[in-house]
């Protein structure tokens, strides 16, 4: 069985996804998750998303991931995130995919809006050294 995964933060990086699952997914497309907001997390370079009907989150859909890939991603994401199945909008359809949603009770560490090019790209090497 294969799975689709919508990523919106550090896992967009080919270096990060490769370090987590041991490969770069061969098939991916841009997507938009409606009804969620991507927040910054205090003292972190990676984001979190939570439900917010007024917002949407841009990201990437990785297709055809294995159950072993998903297990590795579950371990990487840890207990602060919960894997959920959602519908992602693409240019021409809607795609079912897993996404990791902030599940911690501590919402006080979430603020503002996280941007990949601004908050992650300059810190990618630091992130890889610490987390991947």
Secondary structure as UniProt FT lines:
FT   STRAND          3..7
FT   HELIX           10..12
FT   HELIX           14..21
FT   STRAND          28..41
FT   TURN            42..43
FT   STRAND          48..65
FT   HELIX           67..77
FT   TURN            79..80
FT   STRAND          81..89
FT   STRAND          94..102
FT   TURN            108..109
FT   STRAND          110..111
FT   HELIX           116..120
FT   HELIX           121..123
FT   HELIX           124..131
//
